Amino acid sequence: MSTKKTLKKAIVGMALGDGHIDRSGGLLFSHSLSQEMYARAKYRILSERFYVSEPKLEIKNTTFGVFERITCRASLGKFGKNLRDNLYVDNHKIAPMKMLKFMGVEGLLFLFLDDGTLSISKRTRNRVGREAYLSVEGFDTQSRKNIINFLNNLGINSKDAPYKTRGKSYVRIRISAIGMRKMISLLHSSSYLNEVAMAMKYKLCPKYVTNRIDKSLDLVRSFNLCKESCSILYNKESSCVFKK
């Protein structure tokens, strides 16, 4: 069982990610049915120290079709109320630097698993790995800058990444391929990595690199979750230990 302080660090990351702290100090989160394993991992982690409602399935009919998700709520008491005071201004979520520093690697794990996306590097002819993006469009400019500074201070190369979709402009955070490998190395120290690794491996394991240069295998061996070579790179049966 992790310490209460370690769990609190993780909770900050969950709250900055897909989670929401209500006025009663409860952490609410939901994930699509395809991420049920991840939602239940969060449930087990939070249950170590707090009362958490059993994950339940919600089905909603929308204009885009039927939407299914797993929802859960953890009662955080005084800590939750203090967290809301620090993370919300006029009911809008912010990311203060002091909270980012407090959450450290434990919180970063959940922030990335909630809002992060891996993307194949465009420079695969001479560089191996995958860059990544953090979807922080809901944060204000200062919060986004705080997150970038937090990541860069950890050695995770990050910067603004403007983009357009359906005629509207947005800004997310880009993590370079080298920065992503640095982050994976740091996340190996997280107390909760093993709890969520199988459920969310697709966001953390660079086994999906597409080029076949000699350096490829060495980098995958060093920077994937299990620190084993992934034979899936060469169209063979995967040797991933998480499948055993």
C-alpha positions as CSV (number, residue, x, y, z in Angstrom):
1,M,0.0,0.0,0.0
2,S,1.3,3.4,-0.9
3,T,1.6,6.3,1.6
4,K,-1.2,8.8,1.8
5,K,1.0,11.6,0.5
6,T,1.9,9.5,-2.5
7,L,-1.7,8.8,-3.2
8,K,-2.5,12.5,-2.9
9,K,0.1,13.3,-5.5
10,A,-1.6,10.8,-7.8
11,I,-5.0,12.3,-7.1
12,V,-3.8,15.8,-8.2
13,G,-2.8,14.3,-11.6
14,M,-6.2,12.6,-11.8
15,A,-8.0,15.9,-11.0
16,L,-6.0,17.8,-13.6
17,G,-6.7,15.1,-16.2
18,D,-10.2,13.8,-16.8
19,G,-11.3,14.1,-13.2
20,H,-13.5,16.8,-11.6
21,I,-13.5,17.9,-7.9
22,D,-17.0,18.8,-6.8
23,R,-17.9,21.3,-4.1
24,S,-18.1,18.5,-1.5
25,G,-14.5,17.5,-2.1
26,G,-15.3,14.4,-4.2
27,L,-13.3,13.3,-7.1
28,L,-15.5,12.3,-10.0
29,F,-14.1,10.6,-13.1
30,S,-15.4,8.6,-16.1
31,H,-13.9,6.7,-18.9
32,S,-15.2,5.1,-22.0
33,L,-16.1,1.4,-21.9
34,S,-13.0,0.6,-23.8
35,Q,-11.0,2.0,-20.8
36,E,-12.9,0.1,-18.1
37,M,-9.7,-1.7,-17.0
38,Y,-8.1,1.7,-16.4
39,A,-11.2,3.0,-14.5
40,R,-11.2,0.0,-12.2
41,A,-7.4,0.4,-11.6
42,K,-8.1,4.0,-10.4
43,Y,-10.9,2.6,-8.2
44,R,-8.5,0.2,-6.6
45,I,-5.8,2.8,-6.1
46,L,-8.2,5.4,-4.5
47,S,-9.8,2.7,-2.3
48,E,-6.5,2.2,-0.5
49,R,-7.2,5.4,1.6
50,F,-10.6,6.8,0.7
51,Y,-14.2,5.7,0.3
52,V,-14.9,5.1,-3.4
53,S,-18.2,4.2,-5.0
54,E,-18.3,1.1,-7.0
55,P,-17.6,1.8,-10.7
56,K,-20.9,1.8,-12.7
57,L,-21.9,1.7,-16.3
58,E,-23.7,4.7,-17.7
59,I,-25.4,4.6,-21.1
60,K,-26.5,7.8,-22.8
61,N,-28.3,8.4,-26.0
62,T,-26.8,11.4,-27.9
63,T,-27.2,12.9,-31.3
64,F,-24.0,11.0,-32.2
65,G,-25.3,7.7,-31.0
66,V,-25.2,5.6,-27.9
67,F,-22.4,6.5,-25.5
68,E,-21.3,4.1,-22.8
69,R,-18.9,5.0,-20.0
70,I,-17.7,3.9,-16.6
71,T,-18.2,6.4,-13.8
72,C,-16.9,6.6,-10.3
73,R,-16.6,9.0,-7.3
74,A,-14.1,9.1,-4.5
75,S,-14.9,11.0,-1.2
76,L,-11.8,12.9,-0.4
77,G,-13.0,14.9,2.6
78,K,-11.0,17.9,3.7
79,F,-8.2,17.1,1.2
80,G,-10.7,17.2,-1.6
81,K,-12.1,20.6,-0.5
82,N,-8.6,22.0,-0.3
83,L,-7.8,20.6,-3.7
84,R,-10.9,22.3,-5.2
85,D,-9.8,25.6,-3.7
86,N,-6.4,25.3,-5.4
87,L,-7.5,23.9,-8.7
88,Y,-10.6,26.0,-9.5
89,V,-11.3,29.7,-10.1
90,D,-14.9,30.6,-10.8
91,N,-15.6,26.9,-11.4
92,H,-12.9,26.8,-14.1
93,K,-10.0,24.3,-13.7
94,I,-6.5,25.7,-13.5
95,A,-3.0,24.2,-13.2
96,P,-1.0,26.2,-10.6
97,M,2.7,25.5,-10.6
98,K,2.7,24.7,-6.9
99,M,0.2,21.9,-7.5
100,L,2.2,20.6,-10.5
101,K,5.4,20.5,-8.4
102,F,3.5,18.7,-5.6
103,M,2.1,16.0,-7.8
104,G,5.5,15.2,-9.4
105,V,5.9,11.9,-11.3
106,E,3.0,10.2,-9.4
107,G,0.5,12.8,-10.7
108,L,2.2,13.0,-14.1
109,L,1.4,9.4,-14.8
110,F,-2.3,10.0,-14.5
111,L,-2.3,13.4,-16.2
112,F,-0.7,11.8,-19.3
113,L,-2.8,8.6,-19.2
114,D,-6.0,10.8,-19.1
115,D,-5.0,13.5,-21.6
116,G,-2.0,12.3,-23.5
117,T,-1.7,10.7,-26.9
118,L,1.3,9.1,-28.6
119,S,2.0,10.0,-32.2
120,I,4.5,8.5,-34.7
121,S,7.5,10.8,-35.2
122,K,7.7,12.3,-38.6
123,R,11.4,11.9,-38.6
124,T,11.5,8.1,-38.6
125,R,14.3,8.0,-41.2
126,N,16.9,9.2,-38.7
127,R,15.2,9.2,-35.3
128,V,13.4,6.4,-33.4
129,G,10.6,6.9,-31.0
130,R,7.2,8.6,-30.7
131,E,6.4,12.2,-29.9
132,A,3.3,12.8,-27.8
133,Y,0.6,15.4,-27.2
134,L,-1.2,16.6,-24.1
135,S,-4.8,17.8,-24.7
136,V,-4.9,20.8,-22.5
137,E,-7.2,22.9,-24.6
138,G,-9.5,23.4,-21.6
139,F,-6.9,25.2,-19.5
140,D,-6.1,28.9,-19.7
141,T,-2.9,30.2,-21.2
142,Q,-1.0,30.5,-17.9
143,S,-2.0,27.0,-16.8
144,R,-0.7,25.6,-20.1
145,K,2.6,27.5,-19.7
146,N,2.8,26.1,-16.1
147,I,2.4,22.6,-17.4
148,I,5.1,23.2,-20.1
149,N,7.5,24.6,-17.6
150,F,6.8,21.7,-15.2
151,L,7.6,19.1,-18.0
152,N,10.7,21.0,-19.2
153,N,12.0,21.2,-15.6
154,L,11.8,17.4,-15.5
155,G,13.8,17.2,-18.7
156,I,10.7,16.4,-20.8
157,N,11.1,18.6,-23.9
158,S,7.7,20.3,-24.4
159,K,6.2,23.3,-26.2
160,D,3.0,24.8,-27.5
161,A,1.5,23.0,-30.5
162,P,-1.2,25.2,-32.2
163,Y,-3.6,23.4,-34.6
164,K,-6.9,24.0,-36.4
165,T,-10.0,21.8,-36.7
166,R,-13.3,22.6,-38.3
167,G,-12.2,26.2,-38.8
168,K,-11.3,26.8,-35.1
169,S,-7.8,27.3,-33.6
170,Y,-6.6,25.5,-30.5
171,V,-3.3,24.9,-28.6
172,R,-2.2,21.7,-27.1
173,I,1.3,20.6,-25.8
174,R,3.7,18.7,-27.9
175,I,6.3,16.4,-26.2
176,S,9.2,15.5,-28.4
177,A,10.2,11.9,-29.1
178,I,13.3,12.4,-26.9
179,G,11.1,14.0,-24.2
180,M,8.7,11.1,-24.4
181,R,11.5,8.6,-23.8
182,K,12.6,10.7,-20.8
183,M,9.1,10.7,-19.4
184,I,8.8,6.9,-19.7
185,S,12.1,6.6,-17.8
186,L,10.8,8.8,-15.0
187,L,7.5,7.0,-14.8
188,H,9.3,3.7,-14.0
189,S,9.6,5.1,-10.5
190,S,5.9,5.6,-10.1
191,S,4.2,3.6,-7.3
192,Y,1.2,3.0,-9.6
193,L,2.7,2.1,-12.9
194,N,2.2,-1.6,-12.5
195,E,-1.5,-1.0,-11.6
196,V,-2.3,0.8,-14.9
197,A,0.4,-0.6,-17.3
198,M,-1.7,-3.3,-18.8
199,A,-4.7,-1.2,-19.2
200,M,-3.0,1.8,-20.8
201,K,0.1,0.4,-22.3
202,Y,-0.8,1.8,-25.7
203,K,-0.1,5.3,-24.4
204,L,3.3,4.5,-22.8
205,C,5.1,1.8,-24.9
206,P,7.1,2.8,-28.0
207,K,6.8,-0.7,-29.5
208,Y,4.9,1.0,-32.3
209,V,7.9,2.6,-33.9
210,T,7.7,1.9,-37.6
211,N,11.2,2.1,-38.9
212,R,13.6,-0.8,-38.9
213,I,17.0,0.8,-38.4
214,D,19.6,-0.9,-36.3
215,K,19.2,1.5,-33.3
216,S,15.5,0.7,-33.2
217,L,15.7,-2.4,-31.1
218,D,18.1,-0.9,-28.5
219,L,15.8,2.1,-28.0
220,V,12.7,0.0,-27.5
221,R,14.5,-2.2,-25.1
222,S,15.5,0.8,-23.0
223,F,12.3,2.8,-23.2
224,N,9.3,0.5,-23.2
225,L,7.4,-0.3,-20.0
226,C,8.8,-3.7,-19.4
227,K,12.4,-3.0,-20.6
228,E,12.2,-6.0,-23.0
229,S,12.7,-6.0,-26.7
230,C,9.5,-6.0,-28.6
231,S,9.6,-8.5,-31.4
232,I,6.3,-7.1,-32.7
233,L,8.6,-4.6,-34.5
234,Y,9.6,-7.3,-36.9
235,N,6.1,-8.8,-37.4
236,K,6.7,-11.7,-35.1
237,E,4.7,-12.8,-32.1
238,S,5.0,-10.2,-29.3
239,S,7.2,-11.0,-26.4
240,C,5.6,-8.4,-24.1
241,V,5.7,-9.6,-20.5
242,F,2.3,-7.8,-19.8
243,K,0.7,-10.4,-22.1
244,K,1.9,-13.3,-20.0
